[in-house]
Amino acid sequence: MTKLIAFLLLIGVYPMVSCTKTEDGTHVDPITLYEKVKGKWGLNEILQIDETAKAGGISPDEISLYGQFDFSSFSLTLNVDEQNLPTSYEVSGNAPELFAKEGFWELNSSFPSANGTAPVIRLYADAEKKSLNGQLSIVSIPGAKAEMDLKLTRSAAGVPFVSYQYKLTNTNEE
């Protein structure tokens, strides 16, 4: 008798459930890293990291440069076109020039890497993007908070000896 009641309930409920169509919404393109990093970024902090001391466990291995050398005036603008593709970049302020103050840029990938490697902003001297000036690793990708950390690393013979970590906040007027 129990099987008969279960069967009758299944027959009675099935037509009501099977006829409904789920609304999945419209297709939306995924958000690219270009959309997250574009715009004007103001500096909150800059750390100079002694990579040799860090590797050797020697303290201190980093110092703040923010209050020195006028880094408080530093800002970085990453421009994109109407399709959110990279165009030019510009550094403003009176801070020492650790990388070229203007040029062109692109990311090594439009999306975060599945293996967890940091995305890289490649800086170029020319619009054709043939003359690489430098690279900035994106240590912290903007998300719910409009904050981003970039890292510039200097190496000799393939061995890093000093890095500069920029802690930035998006300052776009929206």
N, C-alpha and C positions, 0 to 999 in steps of 0.2 A: 504494500500500500504506500509506503514512504517513497518508493521509486516512482510510482505513478504520480504522486503529488509533485515531486521534484520535476518530473518530465512536463507536467502541465504548466508549472510555473515558468519553466524554460521556454516553452512554446508561447506563453502569454507575454513574457518580458522581451524576448528576442526581437520581435517586430518593432518595438518602441526604441530599442537601443541601436539596431542595425540601420535604421533609416536616417539617423542624424549625421550630418556632415560637419566635420571639424574644420573650423576656420583657422588656417595657419598664418594668415596675414599675407602681406606682399613681400616680395624678395627685396632684401636690403644687402648691399655690398658690405663685406667685412671692413672694419675700421683698420686702416693701415698705420704703420708707425709714422709715416709722413704726416698724417692728420694729428697725431699725438705730439710730435716734436716741432711742428711748424710754429712760427710766430716769434715774438720778442720775449727774451728771457733775461731777467735781472739776477745778479749774483748775490747770494746770501752768505756764502762761505767759500774759501778756496784753501785747500790743504796741499802742502808740499810733502810728499811721501818719499822718504829715503828707502828705496827698494833694496839696497845692499844691507842696510841696518835691519830692515824688516826680515830679510831672508836669514840674517845671522842672529836674530833674536836680540838685537841691541836696542836699548831704549834711550832717548826717545827716537821714534822712527818717523814721526810726522809733526809738522808745525803749521799753524794757521798763518796765512799771508794776507787775510782779508783786511786787517787794519793797517797794513803796510803797503807802500808803493801805489797807493790810490786804486786798489782793486775794488773799492766800494763803488766806483763809477763805471765798472765793467757791465756791459750788456751785449747779448748775442741775439741777432735776428736771423732766423732761417726762413727764407722766402720760398713760396710755392706758387704754381700757376693755378688756373681754374680747376684743373683735374687733380689737384694736390700732388703734383709732381715737382721735385725740387728745382729751384732756379739758382738764385744767388744767396750769399750770406754776408753779413757785415757785423763787425765788432766795433762797439763805440765805447768811449770813455778814455781815461788817461792811464790805465793800467799798463804794465810792461807787456810787450807783444810776445806771447809764448807761441802763438801760431798766427799766420797771415791775417791781417785785419779785414780783408775782403776777398771774395772769390766766388766759387761755385761749389755746390755740394750734392751728395747723394748718399743714400744708405746702402750697405752691402746686401740688405734684404728688406722687402716691404713689410715683412711680418716677423714677430719674434721667432727665434730658433727653437725647435722642439728639443734640442739637446742642451739648452740652457746657456749657450755661449752668448756673450754680450753683442748686441748689434753695434755696428761701426758706422760713424759718419765720416765719409771720405771728403776731404777738402781739396779743391782743385784751383789752379791759377787761371784756367781757361774754360770757356763755355762748352767746349768740345769734350772736356773732362779727360784730357790726355796727360796733363801735367799735375801729378799728385803732389800737394803741398804738405799734407799731414792727415792724421786720423784721430778721431775722438771716439772712445768706447762709451756706449751708453750703459752706465753702471746701474742706474735706476730709471725705469721707463715711466713717464707720466701716466697716471690713471685717474682715480677718483680725486686725487690732489694734483694740482697743476705744478708738480715739482719734478725735477730731473737732475740726475748726477751724471756728469761727463768726466772722463778720465783721459788725460794726455800723458803718454808714457814716452820717456826718452831712453834710448838704448845705445849701447856701444858693442859692436861685434855680436849683435843679437842678444845681449844680456841687458835687461832693464836696470837702470841705476837711479832714476828719479821719475816720479809721477806727480801730476797736478790734478787734483780732484775738484771740479767745479760743482757746487751745490746751487742750483738755479730754481727760480720760481717764474712761471709764465706771467708776463705783465701786459698781455694784450688787453685793449679796451674793447670789451664786447657788450 
